[in-house]
Amino acid sequence: MVLSQIDVFMWCAIDPILVAPFSERAGAEHARDVTPTLHAVNPNLPLVIHDKSDRHPFVPLAFASRLDLIRPSATLAVAQQAAAMKAAGIDVISFSVGEPDFETPLSAKEGAKQAIDKGYTHYTAVRGIPPLLEAIAEEASQRRGVEISPSEIVVSCGAKQALFNLAVALYEPGDEVIIPAPYWVSYPEHALLFGAKPVVIPTHESQAFRVDPDELRKALSPRTKAVVLCTPSNPTGAAYDRKSLEAIAEAVADHDCWIIVDEIYGRLVYDGFEAVSLIKVAPELRKRMVIVDGASKSFAMTGWRVGWIIAPPELAERCEMIQGQSTSNICSIAQYAALSALREASSFVEELKEEFAKRRQRMVEGLNRLPGFRCRMPEGAFYAFASIEGLINRSTGGQKFTNDIEVATYLLHAAHVAVVPGSAFGAPNYLRFSYATSIESIDRGIERIKKALEKVS
Ligand SMILES: Cc1ncc(COP(=O)(O)O)c(C=O)c1O
């Protein structure tokens, strides 16, 4: 196959890092010969500079060996590739985005403007301004039906930093972190960075991608430091109902481990699904439970970088200390924007949900009409996770599809549709479709895929 510049980008940025299992990455080679250009595309590969004089064939730049264990975000890599194609004038329809295509609510923007005008432009308390902590506690208590206090909250630079702080605070060599797959890309990387071992347990489409309590029991060990759940999930959109959360609570009851529940998509559920929180279902676990939440997804505020944890005060204090030694407080203006969003933009979330509910329907119906595709109706978030098992071993133009990465690459080239391969989330032979885009784009994208699949036999 002749590789274009874009192919080189895709394969370097995604393929080798996707297919390498964690065990192999733990023993990664140290000095592979990589040109600076490729290194820039995939910083996971160690940089080795050739000395033209040949007297010293290599001048290796030393980086911490922990970098050999992690990989760049595959979802960001796909989004960047789609952006590069768009910049080259190609009309790409992107189903790879992980953010709402809505404007940030007006009230949040006004909150930010007023903060600037009032001169709230200096350092704040590391964990966040008191009115924001109070607003988060109030909203969280109301929505989750339990009493939550500001002392349990630390505001970070997006839910991502909140999760990173937790990894610094909790994970160390010898620890195991149980992560149900399909998982959000950063959970295993955070564990690996701090020497912990991700223990990935599969979930199954036939069980609505909810973790099987028996599989969880089998994976738990004296080394288990944490179990990480995500509901509704990125990438599957699947959400846990009360009964399945009760079963999980029972499974971990006798194990002294942390339970981290990522509820960043918690407000985005459809068709009257009850998004009950583990903190409500299993109050007895509260001493070792952390809820991760934020403004990014429900308030279309991804760029403002406002996320938070709800954690036992002792852990919240540790996360505050860690953040105090890295970024300190998040941007003061973004904090005022989030405060206004929480206080004044609940109708915005309802509008967002209403629109996403329509798109979810359109996307899932469209995907299920495609030959070789199968997609369950997700309960929440803004992703549809489609099986493409039906395309494996089928061919086009002499090329046989052997995995989801090849199918995603084909769709990008033949249909100019960008999707994220399931392998990025530990779920081969699936593709993730984000429906945070217009109905018109969904229709056009599905139509393009349909045409491209006509050439597959
Ligand atoms: C499951 C999940 N958790 C956390 C995050 C990070 O969110 P934020 O943008 O607030 O850092 C994301 C973003 O894509 C996500 O999908």
PDBQT file of the ligand as one rigid body, heavy atoms in Angstrom, charges set to zero:
ROOT
HETATM    1  C1  LIG A 501     -15.550   9.786  30.385  1.00  0.00    +0.000 C 
HETATM    2  C2  LIG A 501     -14.810  11.072  30.408  1.00  0.00    +0.000 A 
HETATM    3  N1  LIG A 501     -14.264  11.484  31.558  1.00  0.00    +0.000 NA
HETATM    4  C3  LIG A 501     -13.587  12.635  31.636  1.00  0.00    +0.000 A 
HETATM    5  C4  LIG A 501     -13.423  13.443  30.531  1.00  0.00    +0.000 A 
HETATM    6  C5  LIG A 501     -12.649  14.719  30.657  1.00  0.00    +0.000 C 
HETATM    7  O1  LIG A 501     -13.500  15.801  30.647  1.00  0.00    +0.000 OA
HETATM    8  P1  LIG A 501     -12.964  17.302  30.747  1.00  0.00    +0.000 P 
HETATM    9  O2  LIG A 501     -13.095  17.883  29.394  1.00  0.00    +0.000 OA
HETATM   10  O3  LIG A 501     -13.856  17.971  31.750  1.00  0.00    +0.000 OA
HETATM   11  O4  LIG A 501     -11.554  17.241  31.199  1.00  0.00    +0.000 OA
HETATM   12  C6  LIG A 501     -13.972  13.054  29.307  1.00  0.00    +0.000 A 
HETATM   13  C7  LIG A 501     -13.761  13.867  28.092  1.00  0.00    +0.000 C 
HETATM   14  O5  LIG A 501     -13.879  13.438  26.980  1.00  0.00    +0.000 OA
HETATM   15  C8  LIG A 501     -14.700  11.841  29.248  1.00  0.00    +0.000 A 
HETATM   16  O6  LIG A 501     -15.263  11.437  28.108  1.00  0.00    +0.000 OA
ENDROOT
TORSDOF 0
